[in-house]
Amino acid sequence: MKYHFKVHKDGKYYWAQSIELEGCITQATSMKVLRKNMQEALNLYVQEPEHSKDLAALPDESIRRSKTVEEIELDPQTAFSFMVRYHRIKQGMTQSQAAKKMGFDSLFSYQRLEKKSCNPSLKMIHKIKQVFPDFSIDAAIGC
């Protein structure tokens, strides 16, 4: 998943603002550091608090990289957990409902899927696709 940042130069400093995610802003003293900061800001921005119903927007695939627009890839683990949460909320399901539909014994097991630290098995990815048929593994891992 690649998001887009509009880059600005202000004197000898740089700052960037996400085009898709209002309020996702960062700054730096060099372009190299700015790119690192953009990825960090992006990863933090899409990781909403567990009980929040807010959803970050998906990337706008029509936006292209240019002299002033940078494409920044979301960390694949963050992207995967974000997409699981995104599809659950879009279907109007609670975590408990999703856990039950996937056959989890405990809510905690499902909640791990919505956390960045989860590394799901192929069997788990299959369950996710069964419950959320529109879930795109390619989109989630940036292929």
C-alpha positions as MATLAB code, in Angstrom:
seq = 'MKYHFKVHKDGKYYWAQSIELEGCITQATSMKVLRKNMQEALNLYVQEPEHSKDLAALPDESIRRSKTVEEIELDPQTAFSFMVRYHRIKQGMTQSQAAKKMGFDSLFSYQRLEKKSCNPSLKMIHKIKQVFPDFSIDAAIGC';
ca = [
       0.000    0.000    0.000;
       1.518    3.261   -1.104;
       0.306    6.623    0.116;
       1.288    9.973   -1.320;
       2.890   12.977    0.328;
       3.150   16.498   -1.057;
       6.691   17.705   -0.294;
       7.466   21.351    0.440;
      10.794   23.112    0.886;
      10.843   26.012    3.325;
      14.301   27.581    3.341;
      16.695   24.788    4.230;
      13.955   22.630    5.787;
      11.517   20.159    4.257;
       8.003   19.242    5.295;
       5.454   16.880    3.826;
       1.744   16.312    4.148;
      -0.141   13.195    3.102;
      -2.543   13.831    0.249;
      -4.942   11.043    1.286;
      -4.656   11.327    5.084;
      -5.556   14.740    6.471;
      -3.352   15.599    9.427;
      -0.533   13.192    8.556;
       2.344   15.685    8.452;
       6.075   15.524    9.136;
       9.243   17.563    8.691;
      13.020   17.170    8.459;
      16.272   18.897    7.591;
      17.011   16.671    4.569;
      15.053   14.671    1.992;
      16.617   11.434    3.229;
      15.382   12.030    6.773;
      12.039   13.324    5.472;
      11.397   10.040    3.613;
      12.085    8.091    6.806;
       9.830   10.436    8.790;
       7.037   10.132    6.210;
       7.011    6.353    6.573;
       7.028    6.582   10.368;
       4.204    9.154   10.371;
       2.202    7.033    7.925;
       2.589    3.830    9.953;
       1.507    5.604   13.135;
      -1.412    7.377   11.467;
      -3.167    4.243   10.182;
      -2.822    2.385   13.504;
      -6.020    3.628   15.118;
      -6.750    2.906   18.787;
      -8.371   -0.505   19.227;
     -11.862    0.777   20.123;
     -11.936    3.569   17.536;
     -14.417    3.340   14.688;
     -12.400    5.840   12.638;
     -10.814    4.463    9.500;
      -7.941    5.952    7.583;
      -8.638    6.410    3.881;
      -7.243    3.903    1.422;
      -4.531    5.137   -0.958;
      -5.660    6.956   -4.100;
      -4.187    4.911   -6.935;
      -4.763    7.721   -9.446;
      -2.093    9.896   -7.780;
       1.330    9.560   -9.371;
       4.791   10.369   -8.111;
       6.223   13.664   -9.358;
       8.821   16.298   -8.423;
       6.732   17.349   -5.435;
       4.818   14.128   -4.695;
       6.498   11.161   -2.989;
       5.055    7.632   -2.774;
       5.574    6.128    0.657;
       4.929    2.448    1.278;
       3.090    1.436    4.402;
       4.925   -1.238    6.409;
       3.484   -4.594    5.163;
       2.589   -5.810    8.670;
       0.888   -2.510    9.453;
      -0.904   -2.616    6.086;
      -2.116   -6.175    6.660;
      -3.510   -5.449   10.130;
      -5.060   -2.189    8.864;
      -6.815   -4.020    6.003;
      -8.243   -6.667    8.354;
      -9.641   -3.906   10.570;
     -10.806   -1.889    7.547;
     -12.853   -4.775    6.120;
     -14.326   -5.698    9.506;
     -15.542   -2.148   10.119;
     -16.786   -1.735    6.520;
     -18.918   -4.858    7.021;
     -20.289   -3.419   10.272;
     -18.870   -6.215   12.405;
     -17.502   -6.037   15.920;
     -14.272   -7.805   16.797;
     -16.333  -10.420   18.664;
     -18.483  -11.098   15.606;
     -15.440  -11.404   13.338;
     -13.704  -13.703   15.844;
     -16.758  -15.956   16.029;
     -17.154  -16.055   12.245;
     -13.492  -17.065   11.865;
     -13.822  -19.768   14.507;
     -11.531  -18.258   17.149;
     -11.845  -19.584   20.686;
     -11.050  -16.204   22.193;
     -11.443  -12.572   21.215;
      -7.757  -11.988   21.990;
      -6.738  -14.357   19.182;
      -8.687  -12.279   16.669;
      -7.449   -8.971   18.107;
      -3.885  -10.040   17.326;
      -4.792   -9.913   13.603;
      -5.563   -6.218   13.959;
      -2.222   -5.524   15.623;
       0.976   -4.887   13.722;
       2.843   -7.632   15.594;
       0.755  -10.425   14.052;
       2.334  -12.679   11.439;
      -0.600  -14.753   10.108;
      -0.217  -18.243    8.677;
      -1.617  -19.249    5.286;
      -4.444  -21.007    7.108;
      -5.295  -17.743    8.872;
      -5.113  -15.762    5.623;
      -7.545  -18.282    4.131;
      -9.976  -17.676    7.031;
      -9.674  -13.914    6.538;
     -10.518  -14.286    2.828;
     -13.541  -16.453    3.691;
     -14.963  -13.858    6.092;
     -13.847  -10.803    4.086;
     -13.971  -11.848    0.401;
     -13.017   -8.337   -0.783;
      -9.796   -8.428    1.260;
      -6.907   -7.996   -1.197;
      -3.687   -9.618   -0.069;
      -1.873   -7.844   -2.914;
      -3.098   -4.449   -1.688;
      -2.240   -5.286    1.907;
       1.346   -6.302    1.218;
       2.042   -3.865   -1.596;
       2.312   -6.190   -4.592;
];
